[in-house]
Amino acid sequence: MANAQMPPVQPISEAATEINSVDFSSPFFLHHSDNPGTVLVSQLLTGENYATWSHAMLMALLAKNKTSFVDGSLPQPKTMAPEYCLWNRCNHM
């Protein structure tokens, strides 16, 4: 086995590097703790507390970089666009 040749080391392709890279500043980034059942604001919305509730919700969405899904500044991509799956996944959170 000492004479066995090792296969040559292949450089990592740029595509593989892109797939494995993580952009934490992207609105499409999801933390492993994010899920549809995550409570963003502990206070339930009632007619009387809208101002404080909306402020708390805005702060939670800002912290997660997700306000663009709510305010419309990140429009839904075309279904065939490469980022559509990312947008759709985040939009359903």
N, C-alpha and C positions, 0 to 999 in steps of 0.2 A: 504494500500500500504506500510505502515511502516513495515509490517511483511514479505514482499516479499523478497526472497533471491536473492542476486546478483549472477550471474554465476561466477565461479572461473576465475581468471585472468590467461590466458594462456601465457607462455613465448614465446617470438618471436623466431621462428626457425632460425637456422643458414642460411638456404636457403633464407628466407625472408630478413635477414640482408644483405646477399650478393647481392640480387637483388636491394636493396635500397641503397647500398653503391656506392659512386662515386669516381673513381680514376682519379683525375684531371691530373695526369702525364701520363695517358694512351694515346697512339696515337689514340685510338678509342673514346676518349672523344670529344663530340661536345658541344660547348657553345650554349645557347639558341638563340644567335644572328647569329650563323652560318647558312647559307643557300646557295643554288646553285647560287644565284644572287649576293653574297657578292663580292665586288670589293677588291681584296687584294693589288693591285698596281694601282695607279691612272694613271700612265704613260703608254700609249699604246706602244706595242712592234713594233718597226720598224727595218729595217736593220741596221740603224746607232746607235741605242741606246741599242743594246743587252746587253752589259756589265753592264750598269747601271740598266736596267730593270731586268736582271737576279739576280743581287745583291739585289735589292729591293724585288723581288719575294722570294728569298731564306730567307731573313730576315722575311718576312711575314709568310712563311711556318714554319720557326724555332720557331717563337713566338707562333704559333698554334700547335706545336709539330706534324707537318704533313710531314716533309721532307722524312720520311721513306716510304711514299706512292709513292714519286716521284723518289727517288734514288734506289728503289728496295730492300732496307734492310728489309722491312716488306713484305714478299711474300704473295701472295694470298693464304689463307687457302683452304683446300679441301672443296667442297660444303657441305659436311655433318659435318664438324667441327663446334663446338659450336660458335667459334668466326667469322665464315664466314659472318653471317648477319651483325655483327658490322663492319667488314672490308668492306663489300660491300656498306653499308650505307655511310661510310666515304669516300670511293673511288669515290662515285658519287657526293660528295660535290665539 
